[in-house]
Amino acid sequence: MEVQENITRLFLDGKEIILIGTAHVSKHSAEQVKEVIEAEQPDSVCVELDEQRYKSITEGNKWKEMDIFKVIKEKKATLLLMNLALSSFQKRIASQFGINAGQEMIQGIESAKEIDANLVLADRNIQTTFARIWNNVGLWGKAQLLTQVIASIFSKETISEKELEEMKSQDMIESILKEFADNFPKLKVPLIDERDQYLAQKIKEAPGDKIVAVLGAAHVPGIKEEIKKEHDLQRLTQLPPKSKAPTIIGWSIPILIIALVAYTFIANPMAGWQQTISWILWTGSTAAIGTAVAFGHPLAIVTAFVVAPMTALNPVLASGWFAGLAQAYVRRPNVRDFETLSDDVYSVKGFWNNKVSRILLVVLMANIFGSFGTFIGGADVIRVFFNNL
């Protein structure tokens, strides 16, 4: 094994594998990728991209083809919002240094075409990675994760050239979630370790005797170890099995609430009405406040208030979905909103002004605030019940 600056050369089973450790927003990294590929003339070039991110880079984000109503109905609003937040963070840093985010990956793709090498998309699907992260952090962790990612949108922090080079020691996503990852060590497994294994196997299986791999430098140490082992790609791409516990808890709470209110109505109708009004006010008002915080349209705010008392009693529904649909109906995004979405999320003002991202915020905030109202309203129902035993 030979190691040069940001370059590691491995020899494995008759193959020569050259790993280029890059920073995803570094101009120097892109130049180095071009130089290495032209000098080495490899049979295959592996890039740290999956099919989705490859299309995003080569075809542009086809936001104008997105059906926002379908996104909400398929419960993908939160995932899309997280992707936009991560994109915003990366684009902000890249803009600071006058380069394109992911320029080294673009260079890897272009250089592979120029020398007629095989192009291998070596990374795991990002949605699979997010799903496995989501499964690892628990309910409180999910709340913190969303907070951390959304907070990156509001950050006006800039970094120096030196700090940019130091980012080569981190995965781009990990650099955003560093503080969160410190509090949740399990996050490192799906975020870094599993992807190291996946990348190592894909690089090892790339056709030809000489392989160049363009990677975030955070993955290089892990890949050097994992490439010596065999890994089951099917296992690494499996979505985590859904736990029955959330479903059981999700249905137990509304059944308990309904049972307590029904019993209280029989024992003391006045107290039953008190429970009912408390439930409606807490669940409805908190969901409406969340929608208002996202600067939702008055109709979306009213919709959140009306549906929240009912959706809180049905785990398969959420007030944010209905509020988001109402927002989309009244403030339907036009072609320009979709075309400028990737640029608008670069700033807080743009994020809030773009009709698409505003809809996503309405969905998220109505759901988050509504969840607090469910717990508070449920606690008050229980309080009134015990007071009338």
Rosetta blueprint (number, residue, H / E / L):
1 M L
2 E E
3 V E
4 Q E
5 E L
6 N L
7 I E
8 T E
9 R E
10 L E
11 F E
12 L E
13 D L
14 G L
15 K E
16 E E
17 I E
18 I E
19 L E
20 I E
21 G E
22 T E
23 A L
24 H L
25 V L
26 S L
27 K H
28 H H
29 S H
30 A H
31 E H
32 Q H
33 V H
34 K H
35 E H
36 V H
37 I H
38 E H
39 A H
40 E H
41 Q L
42 P L
43 D L
44 S E
45 V E
46 C E
47 V E
48 E L
49 L L
50 D L
51 E H
52 Q H
53 R H
54 Y H
55 K H
56 S H
57 I H
58 T H
59 E H
60 G L
61 N L
62 K L
63 W H
64 K H
65 E H
66 M L
67 D L
68 I H
69 F H
70 K H
71 V H
72 I H
73 K H
74 E L
75 K L
76 K L
77 A H
78 T H
79 L H
80 L H
81 L H
82 M H
83 N H
84 L H
85 A H
86 L H
87 S H
88 S H
89 F H
90 Q H
91 K H
92 R H
93 I H
94 A H
95 S H
96 Q H
97 F L
98 G L
99 I L
100 N L
101 A L
102 G L
103 Q H
104 E H
105 M H
106 I H
107 Q H
108 G H
109 I H
110 E H
111 S H
112 A H
113 K H
114 E H
115 I L
116 D L
117 A L
118 N E
119 L E
120 V E
121 L E
122 A L
123 D L
124 R L
125 N L
126 I H
127 Q H
128 T H
129 T H
130 F H
131 A H
132 R H
133 I H
134 W H
135 N H
136 N H
137 V L
138 G H
139 L H
140 W H
141 G H
142 K H
143 A H
144 Q H
145 L H
146 L H
147 T H
148 Q H
149 V H
150 I H
151 A H
152 S H
153 I H
154 F H
155 S L
156 K L
157 E L
158 T L
159 I L
160 S L
161 E H
162 K H
163 E H
164 L H
165 E H
166 E H
167 M H
168 K H
169 S H
170 Q L
171 D L
172 M H
173 I H
174 E H
175 S H
176 I H
177 L L
178 K H
179 E H
180 F H
181 A H
182 D H
183 N H
184 F L
185 P H
186 K H
187 L H
188 K H
189 V H
190 P H
191 L H
192 I H
193 D H
194 E H
195 R H
196 D H
197 Q H
198 Y H
199 L H
200 A H
201 Q H
202 K H
203 I H
204 K H
205 E H
206 A L
207 P L
208 G L
209 D L
210 K E
211 I E
212 V E
213 A E
214 V E
215 L E
216 G E
217 A H
218 A H
219 H H
220 V H
221 P H
222 G H
223 I H
224 K H
225 E H
226 E H
227 I L
228 K L
229 K L
230 E L
231 H L
232 D L
233 L H
234 Q H
235 R H
236 L H
237 T H
238 Q L
239 L L
240 P L
241 P L
242 K L
243 S L
244 K H
245 A H
246 P H
247 T H
248 I H
249 I H
250 G H
251 W H
252 S H
253 I H
254 P H
255 I H
256 L H
257 I H
258 I H
259 A H
260 L H
261 V H
262 A H
263 Y H
264 T H
265 F H
266 I H
267 A H
268 N L
269 P H
270 M H
271 A H
272 G H
273 W H
274 Q H
275 Q H
276 T H
277 I H
278 S H
279 W H
280 I H
281 L H
282 W H
283 T H
284 G H
285 S H
286 T H
287 A H
288 A H
289 I H
290 G H
291 T H
292 A H
293 V H
294 A L
295 F L
296 G L
297 H L
298 P H
299 L H
300 A H
301 I H
302 V H
303 T H
304 A H
305 F H
306 V H
307 V H
308 A H
309 P H
310 M H
311 T H
312 A L
313 L L
314 N L
315 P L
316 V L
317 L L
318 A L
319 S H
320 G H
321 W H
322 F H
323 A H
324 G H
325 L H
326 A H
327 Q H
328 A H
329 Y H
330 V H
331 R L
332 R L
333 P L
334 N L
335 V H
336 R H
337 D H
338 F H
339 E H
340 T L
341 L H
342 S H
343 D H
344 D H
345 V L
346 Y L
347 S L
348 V H
349 K H
350 G H
351 F H
352 W H
353 N H
354 N L
355 K H
356 V H
357 S H
358 R H
359 I H
360 L H
361 L H
362 V H
363 V H
364 L H
365 M H
366 A H
367 N H
368 I H
369 F H
370 G H
371 S H
372 F H
373 G H
374 T H
375 F H
376 I H
377 G H
378 G H
379 A H
380 D H
381 V H
382 I H
383 R H
384 V H
385 F H
386 F H
387 N H
388 N L
389 L L
